[in-house]
Amino acid sequence: MREIQPAEIGALPIVDVREQQEWDAGHAVGAIHIPMSEVPARLDEVPDGAAVICRSGARSGRVVSYLEQQGLDAVNVAGGTLQWAAEGRPMVGTVL
């Protein structure tokens, strides 16, 4: 599984796999919301080459492993949304 830092995302599409209440509290601008539990059913909505993010990087790491097993290219965002926000990256809302 590959990992990247928030600063390395560039133009990669971001898929946020946190639960709805976490998403509502704050998320990266432009991210696509697909909760972890819905990824298998919504696999066709996950862009190939996506940067997958959660709160800290643990759940997104599991999702990246799953996506790779499905033949998709994906990378885990190290430190998750907490790191994203700590670096002052663009957010909608704040992170709890």
C-alpha positions in Angstrom: 0.0 0.0 0.0 1.3 3.4 -1.0 1.0 6.4 1.3 1.4 10.1 0.6 1.4 13.2 2.7 -1.5 15.7 2.3 0.9 18.1 0.5 1.6 15.5 -2.1 -2.0 15.1 -3.3 -1.9 17.7 -5.9 -4.7 17.1 -8.5 -5.5 13.5 -7.3 -9.2 13.0 -6.6 -9.8 12.6 -2.8 -12.2 10.0 -1.5 -13.2 10.5 2.2 -14.3 7.2 3.8 -15.4 8.5 7.2 -18.9 8.2 8.6 -21.5 10.8 7.8 -21.2 12.7 11.1 -17.5 13.0 10.6 -17.9 14.2 7.1 -20.5 16.8 8.2 -18.1 18.1 10.9 -15.4 18.9 8.3 -13.8 17.6 5.2 -11.3 18.5 2.5 -12.6 20.8 -0.2 -13.5 18.8 -3.3 -13.5 15.4 -1.6 -15.9 12.7 -2.6 -17.7 11.1 0.3 -18.1 7.3 0.3 -18.2 5.9 3.8 -16.0 2.8 4.3 -19.0 0.5 4.7 -20.4 1.6 1.4 -17.2 1.3 -0.7 -17.9 -2.3 -2.1 -21.4 -1.2 -3.2 -20.2 2.1 -4.7 -17.0 0.8 -6.2 -17.9 2.3 -9.6 -17.9 5.8 -7.9 -14.3 5.5 -6.8 -11.9 7.2 -9.3 -8.9 5.2 -10.2 -5.8 6.8 -8.7 -7.7 8.3 -5.8 -6.1 9.6 -2.6 -8.2 7.9 0.2 -8.6 9.8 3.5 -10.2 9.1 6.9 -9.6 10.7 10.3 -6.1 9.4 11.0 -5.1 7.1 8.1 -6.1 3.7 9.6 -9.5 3.1 7.9 -8.3 4.7 4.6 -5.4 2.3 4.6 -7.8 -0.7 4.8 -9.9 0.8 2.0 -6.7 1.3 -0.2 -5.8 -2.3 0.3 -9.3 -3.4 -0.7 -9.3 -1.1 -3.8 -5.9 -2.5 -4.8 -7.4 -6.1 -4.6 -10.2 -4.9 -6.9 -7.6 -3.7 -9.4 -7.8 0.0 -8.7 -4.8 2.3 -8.1 -5.2 4.2 -4.9 -3.0 5.8 -2.2 -3.5 6.3 1.5 -3.3 9.9 2.9 -0.9 9.6 5.9 -2.3 11.3 9.0 -5.8 11.6 7.5 -8.0 14.6 7.9 -6.4 15.5 11.2 -3.1 16.0 9.3 -4.8 17.7 6.4 -6.4 20.3 8.8 -3.2 20.7 10.8 -1.4 21.7 7.6 -4.0 24.3 6.9 -5.3 22.7 3.8 -8.7 23.8 2.4 -11.6 22.5 4.5 -15.3 22.7 4.6 -16.1 23.0 8.3 -13.6 21.9 10.9 -12.4 18.5 12.2 -13.6 17.3 15.6 
